[in-house]
Amino acid sequence: MYFAALLARTEDGWEASDTELDDVETLSDLTDLAREASVDEDTVLVYIEQEDAWFGVVRVDGEEDPRIYISDASAAARSSYGEILLTDELLGREPGAEDEIAALEELVDLDDTEDVEPDPPQPDADNEGSAGTAVTDPDPDLDHDPDAVPTGPLGDLGVLADLGLSEKDLLTLRTDALAEIADALGAAEVLEAVR
């Protein structure tokens, strides 16, 4: 079960509205949705929560790039809304790298050959003694998948710091984090009206 809300800052405080994300397919769509709710290009927060699994906050300040925080990236990666927030930039990947890898894998699969593991390099007996160190197999625990999504928090920990929620407090939030975020912003009452 998902819940999404917009909190838009105005001269008179915060305005809250729940929102549907059915037409949102990319971070750009989500950013546009936030900017439409903005008053005088002031701060808008988009909050997305998958019950008991993860939550994300996207902060949009005028025309600046959105700032994103996700409470559990690996849980969000298993969600269509989470995938919107997990951009290549946030994950530290080259933009479009995933598409290129998929295209290459598809080309390799077209030739109907089986994947064959190359033989591991054999230690050279002559060099083993002269170098003073033996050649050993790499530790399989050190293998790192560059496409793996990290477990736990990811993104801009200071996304709400200037609004009253410190990095430390943000990291302690788990489920139903929106109530605590709204409380820190002084928007609890307006949020309760739309929830």
N, C-alpha and C positions, 0 to 999 in steps of 0.2 A: 504494500500500500504506500502510495506516494502522497506527499503534501508539498505544495509550493506556495510561497507568499512573496509579495513585493513590499518593501518598506521604503518609502520615498521621503526624504527630508525636505521640509518646507520652512518658511519663516515662522510659522506657528507651531512647529514641532514635526512629528512624523505622521505620515498617512500610511495606512496599511491596506492591502487588498490581497485576497487569495487569487491565484491565477492558474489558468490551464496551460499546460505545456504541449498539448497535442500537435500544434503546428511548429514547434521548436525542434529543429533538426541539428543545428550547429550552435557553437558559441556565439557566432555573429547574430543569429536569430535571437538568442537569449539577451545579448547586449542591446539589440534594437528594441526588444520588448521593455527592457529597463529604461532606456532613454525616452521611450514614449511616455513612461510614467513619471519622468523627471519634471520637476518644477524649476525653471530657470537654470537648467543644467546642474542642479544640485545632486548630492549623493543619493543613489538608489541601491538598495541591497536586494538581491534575489536569493531566497532561501529555498533549498530543495532538500527534502528528507525522505529516505526510505526507512519505514518504521523498523526500529531495532537493528538497523544495519549500518547506515552511514548518513551524514548530512553534508551539504556543501553550501558555501556562501560565495556569491559573486558580487563584487562591489564595482559599481560603475559611477565614475565622477566625470560628468560632462563628456567630452570627446576623448578622454584618456583611455588607454587600454584597460580592459577589465582586470581586476585583481581577484584571484581565486584561492579559496581554502577548502580542502576536503578532509573530513575527519578520518576516513579509512579508504585509501586509494584502491586497494585490492577488492574491497567490497563494492565500491563504486564502479569498478571496471566490469562487473557482472550485471550492470544495470544500463539500460539504454540512456537514461538521463545522466548517469554518471559518466558514460563515454563522451557525452557532450562537453563535460568539464575537463576531462583528462586529455588536454591538448598535447601535441608533440613538445611544445615549449615547456609546459609544466612537467612533463616526464623527462625532459632533458634529451630529447631525440631530435634528429634532423627532421625538419618539416617534410612530409611526404615520404619519408623513408619506409614506412610501413607499406605504402602502396607500391613502391619500387620492389620491395622484397617479395610481396605477393605476386607481382607480375613476373619476376624472375623464377619463382617457384613454379608458376603455371607453365612457363616455357620449358623448364626442366622436366616437368611431368608429361609434356607432349611427346617426348621421344621414347616413351614406353620402356625406359631403362630402370632397373632397380637401383635404389640408393645403395652404394657400396662404400663401406667405411674404408678409408685409406689405412694401410698398415702403419702402426706407430713407428717413429724413427728408432732405429737400433743404435745402442751406444757403440761408439767406436773404441775398441779395446786399446788401440795405440794411444789415443788421446786421453783415455780415462786416467791413466797414471800420471801423464805429464802435466795435465792441468791441475792435478791435486784434488779434484772433486769428481765424484761419480755422477753420471747422468741418471736421473731418476724420473719416474713417471710423474706427471703433474698430479697434484692432489685433486681428486674429482669434486671435493667439497668446495674448491675454489672456482669451479666453473661458474660463470655469470651470464645469464641470459639478458642481453641488452634490451629485449622487448618485454621483460618481466615488469609488472607493475608493483611498486613497493607496498608492503603492508603498513598500515598506520597512516598518520596525518601526512598531508602533502600540500604544498602551496605556500601562500603568503600568511605567515603566522601573525603579522602585524596588521592584517586587513581591517580589524576593528579596534586597534589600540587607541587611536585618537578619538574614538566614539565611546570609550568607557569600558572596553573589554580587553584586558591585557593578553599577551601571548600565552602566559601561563594559564590564565583562566580559560582561554579558548581551548587549550590542549586538554583540560579536564572535562570538557563537555562531552557527553555521550548521547543518549537518546533524549528526545524532546528538548533539544538544545535551543530551539527557537524561543521558548518562553524565557530562558535565561538571557539570551541575546537581547530580546526585546526589553527585558527588565533593565539590563545594563544601559540600553539606549534611552530609557525613559519612554518606551513605546508599548508597554505591556497592555495598557487599557485599549489602545486603538487596535492592537493585534487581536485581543480577545473578542472584539466586536466582529471580526471577520472569520474567526476560527470556528 
